[in-house]
Amino acid sequence: MAAAIPAQMRAQAAVDSLDAASVNEMKANKKPPEIMKLTLDALAIYFNLKLIPINVSYDLEITRGTTINFWKNSFEDSGKFILGPGFDFLKNLKTYDKDSISPETIELLEPLLTTGVEWFNENTTGKVSKAIAAICKWLFAVYEYYEKSQIVKPKRIKLAQEEANLSIAQ
């Protein structure tokens, strides 16, 4: 589990770097750029929120001068919800249960967090806003935490079973 702790600390540091002003600036963006919408899509995946069926969007301009073919965002369904009053943004990020992430969640995130790293990273999202860069950092740190914790997970399950067996035996 020690291998996963640095990622957990980076996720916490990313959330701690967010303040109400930067979150409000992000929420006030009336015409968010695609990279912000994709960042919110990744949050929606982590929080199991509604996404539209995946459709490829061709020539998607994620930042000025960077055009890619990627999925059409779910901003209208989930992004607006995340930015709205019904989603306690900072609290949800701070209390996110990283140990309950499913393999399906990771599978949905992989196109963005593994193959998209050249255009989806803290530097490119930071050009949009400080809050989006912090969220991007959180997304990657939680993803890394999941990957590292999978090494230890079977051992933790086995330990719990052995402790239960010992308790019954006593």
N, C-alpha and C positions, 0 to 999 in steps of 0.2 A: 504494500500500500504506500510505502514511502516514495515510490516512483511517481505516484499520482498526486502527491501533496503539492509539489511545485505548480502543477497545472491548476489545482484547486485554489492556491494562493493567487495565481495570476487572474483567475476568474473573479475572485473577491476584490482584488486591487482594481480591476476594470470597473466593477460596480461602484466601488468606493470613489472612483474618479468622476462619477456622474453626480451632478448636482441638479437641483430643481431648475435652475436657470437654463442649463444646457438641454435638459429634457423638454422644458417648455419651448425652447427655440426649435427643437426638432418637431414638436407637436404643432407649432404655429406654421410650419412650412406648408403652404397651400398647394404647391405644385412640386412634390418631392421628386428628386431625380431617381432614375431606375436603380442605382446602386443602394439607395436608401430603402426602396421598396423591396429589393432582394434581401437586404439585411433583416427587414421586418418579416419577410417570408421565412427566413431561417429561424427567427424567434418563434414564429407561428408553428413551425415544425417541432421545435423543442417543447412547446406548451400544448401540443396536440390540438391546435385550433383548425378551423375549417380552411381548406385550400381548394382552389378551383382545380379541375382535372388538368394534368400536365399537358401543355401544348407548347410546341417550340415557337419562340418569337424570333424571327429572322432580323438581322441587322439591328439588334437592340443596343442603343447607345447608352452605355452604363456610366461613362464619364466622357467629357469632351474629347473627341478624337479616338475613343476606344469603343469599337462596335463588335458585338459577339452574337452568336446564335445560342440562345439559352431559353429556359422555360419562361412562359408568360407569368408575371407576378400575380399574387392574390391580394394585392393591396386593398381593393374595394371590399373584399370579404374579411380579411384578417388584419391587415395593416391598420386600417382605420379603427378597428376594435382595440388593437394594442395601444394606439395613440389616444384613445377616448377615455372617458371617465370610468368605464366599467372594468378597466384593467389597471390595477395598482402597479404601475411600471417598476418603480424602484424596489418595492416590497417583493414583487414576484421574482425579480432577478436575484435579490439577496437571499431569498428563501427557496430557490429552485432546488429540487431534490435530484442531485446529480447521480445518485445511486439507483434511480428508478428509470434511467434511460433505456429504451428498448433497442434491440438490434435494427428494427424497422426504422426507428427514428434516425439512427446513424446512416442507414442505407439511403434515406431520403436526402440527408445533408451532404453526402459524399460528393455529388457533382459540384456543389458550391465550395465545400471546404477542402477538397483535394485537387480536383482538376481545374478549379477556378482561381487558385491562389495567385496566379500572375496578375489578375485584374481585381480579385476580391481579397483585399488585405487591409491592414490598418492604415497604410499610407493612402490608398485610393479612397477609402471611406472617410479618412480624415480630411480630405479635400472638401467633403460635403458638410461635415459638422463634427465637433468634438464628441458629441453623444453617439453618433453613428460609429465613429472610430472605437469608442469604448465598448460599444455593443459587439462590434466585430471582434475585438480582442477577447471579450467574454465568450463569444461563440466558439472561437478556436480553442480557448483554454478548456471549456467544458467538453469539447470534442476530444481533446488530448487526455483529459481526465478519464473519460469513458474508455478510451483505448488502453491506457495504462492500468486502469482498475480491472479490466477483463483478465489480466494475468493473475491477479490475486483472488478474483471472485470464486473460482472453484475451491481454492484453499480455505476461504472464509466459510463457504457452505459446508465443507468437510469438517472443519473445526466446530461449527455449530452442531452438526450431527453427532460428532464425538462427545461434545459437552452434554448433549441431550441424553445420549446413551449412558454416560457416566452418572448423570443425575438420576436416571431410572435405576441404575445398578446400586446406587447408594440407598 
